[in-house]
Structures are given as structure tokens and as C-alpha cells.
Amino acid sequence: MPEWVNVIIRSTSLLITLFFFTKWLGKKQLSQLSIFEYITGIAIGSIAATMSMGTDIPIVHGFLSMSVWFVIPLLIGIITLKSKKIRDFIEGKGTVFIKDGKVMEDNLKKEKYTTDDLLEKLRNNNFFQVADVEFAVLETDGTLSILPKKENQPLTPKDLGLDLAPVKEPQTVIMDGKPIYEPLATAGLSYNWLTTELDKLGVTIENVFLGQIDHYGQLTVDLFDDNLKVPTPQELPLLLATMKKCQADLELFALATENQAAKTMYSHNSEKLQAAIERVKPFLNS
């Protein structure tokens, strides 16, 4: 067998093995590396690279070495799920950098962080003054989690005493001109509904690059041809217009009737509907 063919076969087999090892170790290996996981990732990658070109080394030895580096972290991962002490030892614990608005200088030195490093981390989180931060901790993956002071926190509906309905996640139902049926079913909708909505917009599914359903159940699309303009969904404005018409009809009925009881009923319901309109108008106009 030619040497170059041997290198291709070894590299391909090691790449496939490395892919499955990384997949089995979990997504955490890709995003939030502890010190141990960092070392493991480097070691497995180095072994794979060495075995790809080291044709004088039996490939079985490479697979055996990679398996050891795979099995040990896998077992440690299982153990750390059950023991906090071992997890703290292997993965470490977060280090508090700012507490009660004051910088913990000793902790900065412990993690070998300079004041400039801290300020850079704060700026990356859109905080330009230490005085704006109530609490900050350096996580084990190197990110800085920040709690701003109360006066610097954004206002929420809870602060205003407002109760909001839960929001459903958007569903992507068209991608690259093809329907995706599982998100449609998740949203409780059918393909016939999708084609009907596309007809309202005056487009065919083949021309849609991306189609999504928002939490109101409206379909929004992005077309392959960026020069074509798609009309905005009209369901919510139509609903608002219908509510206003009903409220106006109730007022008209109240004025038209001579029956005092009916007049009172129409007027009362008209006021209730007007109050409902005022509450939902911000959502239906969005």
C-alpha cells in the first residue's frame, strides 16, 4: 500500500473516532472546559495528529491510547455528577471578584488577574464602571457573571406589577424552500395552513429561504430574492380593527335603543371592551 494512501486511511479513521469521542463526552466539552477537560482535549487531538502521520507506529496503539484518554474523562464526568466535592476539585469553583460593589483584590491576585483584565471583562459585558456592579464572579469556564446594582437593572413587567402571558418559542417551518413538518406539528398547525398563509403573502414555498412562526402564530418569511418585498402579517391589526368595530357597534346600539336596561347593558359592555382594547393595543400594533 502506498504511503500516502496509508496516511489518508489513518487520518480518516482517526478523525471519525475523534468525532464520536467528542460527541460522547458531551457538548460541555465544546463550550465550558474545565482544566481537566482542556488537558484531555489537547491530549486526544495530539494523539490523533501524531498517529495520522506516524505510519511507523501501529494504529492500534493510537486507538488504545485515545480510548484511555476517552474512558477516564467519561468516568470522571459520571463521578462528578454524583459528588460535589470531587466536582469542585476537578472543575474548580467560581471566584468572587466584586462583592457588595467592592473589588476583592486578593481574589484577583489569586486568579492572576490584573485590574486591566477585570475592566476588560466588565466592558465585554457592557459595564464601564465598577461602581455600577453589585456582584461579579469568575466562573470555572473563564466567563465573568455580573449582577448590576438595583438602580442599574432594566425595568421588568414584574417591577411594574404586570402579569404577562407565557411566550412560546418561535418555530422554523420553512428552510431553503422546503417545509419542516416537526415544528409545524409542535405549533399545532398543518401543511395546509402553511400553504394558505403563503398564498395570503403571495409567495410560493420554493421562493422562501426561511419561514418562521412567532409566538402569536403569525408566519414571517425571508425570500431568496432580496429585491422582493413581502407584506407584513395582518392578523393582529385585523383583530384590533375587529375589536374596535365591535366596540363602536355596542355604542351605536346603546344610542339606538329606547330600552333603558338594554342601553345600560350595551354601554357597560362597550366600556369593558374599550378597556380591553387599551390593554391589548400595544401587542396588536407590534
Summary of the structure (lengths in Angstrom):
residues: 286
radius of gyration: 30.5
end to end distance: 67.2
largest distance: 104.2
contacts: 701
relative contact order: 0.05
helix: 58%
strand: 13%
